[in-house]
């Protein structure tokens, strides 16, 4: 913490980093400190070994404490076991001056860091692909493209409610081809669009699923599908039982739960869909009674 406070650039970098960037920074730090500790062991410098290894231990504990079992309990259990193993091996490496144990943990951390870096690159590529898709659609249909006021308003409402910065990259999600109609995104707000007979939705599976439901509601040949969203700031595991009872009470409706983690606040967007408007409204009223602290 002292090093961060003494380095204004590093402090700014940490304060403005996204959760995925922060995790990569933690992994970078764990690898760097353990490399220093391992070198201390190899050189017989016990003070350098102790300082490097114990700093790495602190980061491993932070990685373990940051796990969110509500998102993926199975994955969190496996990662928790891995971090516990790393921590135990680091304690032995430090107390026994054991180079082999330090090197073993270093290999695990380097592998995790590289895996996480590749995941970040994949997510960045998917975001770039989304922007490129909008441009390609505009070119294919011979129309212009710009940040639309209605799409911008949807994004700004979402952004301001969460206290995050409307960066240029985020606002690019409001670029819509001229003449297109918006597709509702009840999960992350960034709208898709329909231009003539082409529907463009987000590629992330759970968001795609929610957006397709909105597209289906507008297609000819069936009863329109109605949809309303209710936001609850409680972990999904805490509301699952109540949602199960609600789904049993309204068998004609589809009730989906889409978890989120925003600034350390866990919650879920509950999306209620159905063809009977009265039933959808009644389910929303029931949700308000189940979770009076939440807002639709």
N, C-alpha and C positions, 0 to 999 in steps of 0.2 A: 504493500500500500504506500509505503514511503517513497518508493521509486516512482510510482505513478504521480504522487503529489509534487515531486521535484521535477517532473517532466511535463510541461504544459501540453505539448503535442500528444504525448501518450494519454494524458488525462482526457483530452478532447476526443481522441480516437475511441477510448473506452466508453465515454458518455454518449457518443453518437452511434455506436455499433448496434447492429441488430442482434437478436438472440443467437442466430446461427453464427454470426461473426464472433460474438463473445465466446461461444463454445470453442471455435477454432483457436482463438487467442489463448484460452485456458490450456488447450492441448499443446499449442506451441510452447507455452511457458513450462508445462510439465516436462516436455521433451528437453528443453534447454537446461532446466535445473538438474534433471537426472543425468544429462550428459556431463555437466559440471561435477556432479557427485561421483559418477563413475570414473571420471578422470582423476578425481581426488583419491579414490580407492587405488587406482592403478599406480599413482605417484606416491602413495603412502602419506598423503596429506589428509589426515583425519578431520581437520577442521573444515576444509573445503568439501570433503565427502559428506560430513554431517550437514553443513549448510545446504548443499545442493539436494540431498536426498530428502531432508525434512521439508524443504519448500515444495518439492514434488509431492510429498505426502499430503500437504495442505491442499494442493490443487486436486488431487484424486478424491479427497473428502468432499470438496466443493462440487466436483462432477457427480459424485454419488448423491449429494443432497439436492441437486438440481433435477433428479429424475422425477418424472410425473407418472405414477402408476395408473392414473385415470385415462391416459391416452392409449397406452399399450402395456397392460400388466405383465404379460409374458416377457416382452422385450426388457422391461424395467427389472424384472427378476433376474434375467440373465446378465444384464449390465451391472446390477448391484453385486451379484456374485463375482463378476470379473473384477470390479473395483475393490471389493473386499480382499480378493486374492492379491491384487497389486499392492494394496496397502500393507498386508501381512508380509509379503516378500520384501517390501521396502524397509520395514522395521527390522527384519532379519539382516538385510544387506547392510544396514547402518550399524546395528549392534554387533554383528559378527564380522564386519568388514569383508563381506562376501561379494566379490566382483561378479560372479556368475548370476546371482539373483538380481543384482542391479541391471545387468545386461539383458536378462530375460524380460523384466518389466519394461525396459526401454524399447525392446522390439515390439511389445504389445501396444505401447503408446504411439510409436511411430506408425504402426499399421492402422490404428484407429484414426490418427490425425489425417493420414492419406485418404482413408475411406470417407471421412467427413469432408475433406477438401473436394473430392470428386463429387460428392452429393451436392455441395454448394454450387459447383460448376454446372451440374445438371439442372438444378433449379434456375440458375441464371439463364441457361440456354433456353429453358422452357418459357421464361418470361420474355426473352428476346423473340422467340418464335411467335408468341402471341401478338406482339406488336407488328412483326413482319407479316403475320397472317392478315391483319386488318389492312395493311398497305397493299398486300397482294390482291385482296378482294376488291379494294377500290380500283386498282389498276385493271383487274379482270373485267369489271363492269363499266369501266370508263367513266368513273365519277371521282370527285375530289374527296379528301379526307382531312379532318381537323378535330380539335378537341371540342366536342359538342357541349353546349350549355347544360342540357338536361343530364348528360352523363357526368359532367363535372360536378353538378349539384349533388348527385347521388354519392359520388366519391367524397366530396367535401363533408357531407353530413356524417358519413362513416368515419372519416379521418378526425374531424373535430370532436366527435363523441368519445374518441379514444385518446385524444391528446397527442397524436403523432404528427410528424411533419409532412406536409404535402409536397414531397420532393418531385422533381421533374420526371423521375422514373415512375412514380406512382401515378402522376397525372397523365402519362402516356396511355394509361388504361382507359382514359376517356376519349381517345381518338376513335372516331366512328365514321365510316364512309357516308357520304351525302346520300340522303334518301332512305337509309336503313332504319329499322325500328329496333328498339332496345329489348334485350332479353333479361329478365329479372335474375339477379344473383342474390339469394337470401343469405348466403354464407359470408362472402367477403366483399360484397357490394359491387365490385368492378363488373359492369354489365357486358353481356355478349351482345350480338346483334343479328338481325335477319335482313338479308338483302335479296330481294326477289325470292328464289326458291332455295337459298343457301342459309343455313343456320350456323353461326359461329359461337361456340361455347368454350369455357375454360377447360384445360386438359387435366387438371387435378381431379381424380375420380369422384370424390364426394361432392365437389362443387359442380362438376359436369352432371352428375345425377340430379342434383337439385335444379339446375338450369334446364335440363331436358324436360323435366316435369312442367316447367313454364312454357316451353316450346309446344309440348303436346296439347296444352290447354288451348292453344290458338289454331291448331290444325282442324281442318274441316272433316266432318264425318263422325263426330262423336260429341258427347255432352261435354261442355267446357269444364275443365278442372280448376277449382278454386284453391287458392293457397294463401295462408297467413303465417307469419313468423312471430314467435315469442322468445325473447332473450332472457336467460336465467344465468345469474352469476353464482352458480354452484357447480362443483365437479360433477361430471356425468354419472359417476358411480352413486352419488347421493340422491339423484333424482330418478334413477332407473326404475325402481319399484313403483313409484307414483305414476310414471309414464306407462308402465305396463298395465296398471289398473285403468288408466284413462283409455288406452287402446282397447281394452276389453269392454269398456263402457260404450265405445263408439266404433264398432266393428266395420262400419261402412267408410271410415276415414283411414287415411295413411298418415301416421304420426312418426316423423323422423327426428332424430337427435344428432346434431352436428357440433362436436366439442371444439372449444377454442382455448387458447392461452394467450392473454394479452397483458404484457407487463407484469406477469406473475399472478394475474387474476384468472382463475379457471372458471369456465362456464360452458353453456351450450345454447345454440340456436335451435329451438324446437319448431319444426315446420309442420303445419297441419294442412293436409290436402284432402279434397273431396269434391264431389259433384253437387252435393246438397249444401247450399249456403247456410241454411239454418243450423245444420249439424256442425259445420265448421265454426260458426259463431258461438254455438253452445260449448264446443270444446275449448275455444279461446277463453270464454268466461270461466270454465272449469280450471284452466291453467292459471288464470289470475287468482283464483281462490286457493289453489295448491301452493302457489308461490307469490304471495302478496307483495313481497319486496321487489319483485321483478317488474319489468315494463314490456309491453308488447311492441 
